[in-house]
Amino acid sequence: MKLSRTWLSAAAALMLAVPATAHAKDYKVGLLLPYSGVYAALGKEIDQGFELALQTRLGEMAGSKIEIVREDTEVKPPVGLAKTRKLILQDQVDVMVGIVSSGVLGAIRDFVHQSGTPLIVANAGNDDATGARCSRFITRVSFSNGQVNRPMGDWLYNKGVRKVYTLAPDYAAGHQMIETFSAAFKAAGGTIVGGEFTPFRTTKDFGPYLTKAQSAGPDAIFVFYAGGEAISFVKQYASFGVADSVPLYGSGFLTSPLYVNAEGPAAKGVVTSLHYVPTIESPENAAFVKAFSAAYGHAPSEYAVQGYDAGQALVEAVKSGATDRAALAEALGKVRFTSPRGPVEIDPATNNIVQNIYIYETVQGDGTLTQKILDVAKAVRDPVSGCQK
């Protein structure tokens, strides 16, 4: 897939009378996302959020322009690594943004680190990327797999759930999300009565897994699925009748606003945890939802806000006066601002974002499914977990 380059300038984006300096630096950004395959919709949403942030805030950059070079990872680690090499060596980008798959992030980590190219992770939650394999050149503005799921362990136990069965796809993110939730739930006093990891991107029939989960006699099922797999799983959870006897909980990507309406009535009543939902009540989120909806015709998802905040983080780093790769990486590790999702900052110990985690139920709204926030875990911060930058 051949993808276009985009030039954004302060004048073109906002027509603001911001005086350009004689030494204004132009920046080249490599946007590395899945534009095809199972996570293509996620990549598109991140891309849209990123461009919206630049269009909204580029006037603060004193005449600088940003060129975006897009490449498709195809959700394949070897392809992601090849495209990373191309962006850094051939295109000579100043900074990279994107990465949806934890597997892709793991594959490109060493090359990014060794090349000294700053990477703003706008989705992939691979715990190791800001834990044991952290890098001063990698800053995550999305979430870590543990961060999103850890609060649900305590929350479910406190709601009276004692036995849980788990399901997730068999790849890095699936394992990390389930392992983190399970550890927190067991630490609170709960029991994991069973679980399986389903073949990633190839599982079409979840019936046998749901039957096995139901027969284990749990108080609840906790899962992680995203994209097309999430849609299929939620629909089959209802159609096989499991919803009648065992409630469903999970990582919030299961019922993402991006595709929850494709899940239909089956998603109603499912409770999940996530770092963003469009029903957060704040001036920042109201403005973001209005702008994104006007630009793209639908409410933003967590993927959109991740792209948006990646753009905001880049603007903040540029405003600090950073011009070369090393300075940009250092500045990115210090950013803090109020996001549509709430107050956010980068933890200098890990380069991972510190943020609120929202526990919400999918409910019927006015003609569409929406999110009812049940609880908030504030300023969730990951443990250092071996990070030595």
N, C-alpha and C positions, 0 to 999 in steps of 0.2 A: 504494500500500500504506500503510495507516494503522498506525503503530507505537506501542506503549505507552510511557508514562513509568514509571519505576521509582524509588521512594524507598528508599534504604538508610540506616539509622542504626546507630550503634555498638551501641545496646542491642538492636535487632532482629537484627543480624547475628551477634553473638557473646554477647550477654547478659553482657558483661564489666562489672565495677564500675569504670568509668572516670569520674571526676568531670567533669561538664560545667561549662564556665565560663559566666559570665553573658553573655559576648560571643562565644560560639562562632559561627563563620560557617558558614552553609549554602552549598553549592556546586551550581551547575547545570552539568551536563556534556552537551554535544551529541555523541552517538555516531553518527558518519556512516559507514555501512558498506553494502556490497551485500547486501540481504536478498532479492533476486531476481536472476535471470540466472545467467550462467556461473560467477560467483564467490560465489554465495549460501552455499555450504557453508563457504567461507573466512570470510565475514562472521559467520556463526553461531558459528564456533569462536573468533574473536577476541572476540565479545560474551561468550561463556561464560567465557573466560579472564579478561576484565576484571571481570565480576561476582564471580568466585571470589576475585580479589585483594582486592576491596573487602570481601567477606564475611569474608575472613581477617584483614585488617589495619585495618578501619575503626575498631576499638576503640582504635587509637592516635591517633585524631583528636579526642580530648577533647570529645565531644559534638556535633561537626559532623555534618550530614546531607548526603547527595549525592542529587540528583535527576538521573536520566538521561532525556534526550530523544532518542529514536531517529529517524533519517531514512535512507531508502534511496537510495543513489546510482544504482542500476540499472546500475552500471559505465559510466555515460555522463557525460562531462565537463560538458555543459551542465546536466544534472540535478544533478550534484554541486555546481556553482556556485550554482544556484537554492536548493538545500537549505542550503548554507552561509550564504547571505544570510538565509534564514529563521531559522536557528538563532542567528545573531549579532544580527540587527536585531529580529526578532519575539520570539524566546524569550529573548534576552539572556543566553546562556550565558556562564559564566565561563571555560570552557575547552572545546576540541573534542578528540575522540579518534577515531581510525579511519583511514580511507582505504586501500583495497586497491589500486586502479588507479593506476599512475604517471601516466596521462593525466588522471585526475581531480585528482590532486595538483597537476599543472601548471596545471590550469584554475582552481583555487581559491587558488593561492599569493598572488597580488597582493591579493585581497580580504582574506584572512587577515592579511597583513602590514600593509596600510593600516588595518585596523580595530583592530590591536593586540591581537588575540585569540590566546592561546596555543593551539597545535595540537600534540598528541602523535601523531605518525605511528606507527600500529601495524602497518603492512605496507608500503605503497608505497615501492619502492626507488629512485625517480627520483633519479639522481645529482645533478642540478642543484639539487634542493631543499636539499641540504646542501653544495653546491658553488658554482657561479657565481651561482645565484639563492637563496642561503641567506638566512635571516631569523632575527633573534633571537627571533621569536615561534614558530618552527617547530623542534621537537625530535623527533628520530627514535629510537625505541627498538626498531626492528625490524632493519633492515639497509639497506645501499645496494646497488644492482645490481652495482656494481663490487666491493664488499667480499666478497660471497658467491663470486664467480667468479674473482677475481684469483689466489687461491692455487692454483687448479687448473691454471693455465698452467705454473707451475714444476713442480708435482707430476707432471703427465702426462709432461712432457719427461724428468724424472728417472727415470720408470718405463720409459723407452725408446720412448715414442710420438713419432714425428717428423712425421707427416702427419695432419691433422685436417680433416674436413668439418663445417660448422656448419649448424644449422637453428633457427629460432625464429619466433614470430608477429610479424607486421609492425605493431608499435606500440612506444611509447617503451621499455618495460621490455625487450622482446625485443632491440631494437637495442643498448641499453646493456649488457646482460649478455653478448651475443656479442662486442661490440666490446672490452669489458674483458678477457674471457678471451683473445680473439685477440691483443690487444696483449701480454699477459703471456706467452702461448705463443710468439709470434714473438721476443720479447725473450730468451727462454730458448734460442732456436735452432731452434724448430719452424717448420713451414710450414702455412698454411691453404690447402688444395688446392681449396676451393670452398665455397659456402654459399648459402642462400636464406632469405628471410623469407616465411612463408606467411600468407595472408589471415587476420587475427585474427577469431576467433569464427565463421568461416564455412567453414573447411577441415574437411571430413569424411573425405576420402580422402587419406591421406599416401603412398599407394603410388608415385605418380610422383616425389615428392621423395625417397623412400627409394631408389628405383631409380637416380635420378641420383646420389645420394650414394654408393651402392655402386659405381657405374661409375667414380667418380673415383679409386678405388683408395686410400682413406685407411687409416691404421692404426687410426683410431677416428672415431666420430661424436660430436660434442659438441652438446647442445641445451639450450634452455630452453623448457619448456611447463609449464603449471600447470592445476589444476582438471580439467574435463572433457576439455580438449585433451590433457593429460598422459596420461590414461587411454587415450584413443583412440590416441595416438602410440605408447605402449609396447606396446600390444596388436598394433598393425599392424607395428611393428618386428619382433616375433617371427613373426607370421603370414605376412609376406612373405619370411621366410627370411633376412633381413639379419643377424639375431642369430647365424646359423651361421658368418658370415665376418668381420663387423666388430663389435667391442665398442662398447657405448654408454656414454657418460659425459655428465654434465650438471650444471646447477644443481639443487640438492637438491629443489626444488619438483616436479621430474619424478617423484620417488618419495616424495612426502610421506606420512608415516604416516597422514594424514587419509584418503587414498584408495588407498594402495598395494595393499591387499587386493582392490580392484576391478580392479586391473591383473593380478592373479593371477600364475601361474608366469612370465609374460613379464618380470616385473620382477626376477626372481632374477639376480644377477650384475651388475646395473647399478650403477655407481659414481658417486656424486654428492657435492657439497659443500654444506654448510648450517650455519647457526649454532645449530641445535638438533635433537637426536633424543632420543626418550624413553629410550634406552639409556645416556645419560650417567650415569656412576657418581659420585654425590655425595649427601650428606644432603639438600640443598635439592631436588634433582631427585626423589629418592625420595619425599619428602613431597608434592611437587607432583603427581607421577604418581598417587600414592595418593588424594589429595584430588580431583583432576580425574576420575579413573576412577570414584570413588564417586559423584560428583555427576552425571556425564553418561553413564556406562556404557561408556566406551571410553578408551583411552590418549590423552594429548594430542599434538597436532602442533605444528609450529613456529608455526602461527597462534594456537593456544591460548596458548603461552608469550609471544607478542608482546602479546596482549591482557592477559595476567596482568602482564607487566612494565610495560605502560602504566598499569595500576592501581597497581602498586607505585611507579612514578615520581610519579604524582599524589599518593599518600599521603605520599611523602617531601617533595614540594614544600609540601604543606599543613602538615606537621609543622615546616617551617622558619619558619612564621609568615606565609607569603604569603597575602594576602587579596584583592588586586585583580589584574586581568589582567597588568599589567606585572610585579608582584612574582612571580606564578606563573610567568611566562615566564622570568624571571631565575633562579628557584629550579630550574626544570626543567633548565636548562642546566648545572647543577652536581651533579646527582644521581649517586650511585654506590651499588651494593649488590651482593650476591651473588644472582644469579638461578639458576633451575633450569638455565640453559644455561652457568653459570660466572660468573666475575667480570665485571661490566659497569660502564661509566661513560660519561658524555657528554663528548665532546671539546669543550672550550670554543672551539676554533678553528672548528668546523664545526656544532656541535649534532647531530652524528651519533654513534651508539653505537660504543663500542670493545668488541670481543668476540672470543671464540674462533670459528674456523671449523672444522667437523668434516668430514673426508672419510670417507665410509662406503659400504659395500656392502650392498645389500638381499639378505638371506639367508632361508632357511626356518627358522622357529623352531618352537616347540611348538604346532602347529596353526594358526599364522599367520605372515605375513611379518614380519621384524624387521630391525633395523639393526646391522651390525657395523662399529664404528669402526676405520678403518685408520690414520688420522693426524689430528693436530690442529695447525692454525696458530694460535698463541696471540696474543691481544690485537691483532687486526687493526684497524688505524686507517687511515682514508681520508686521502689528500692533501687539502690545503686547496682546491685546484682553483678558485681565483678567489673564494672566499668572503670577503666583506667585510660583516660584520653591522653 
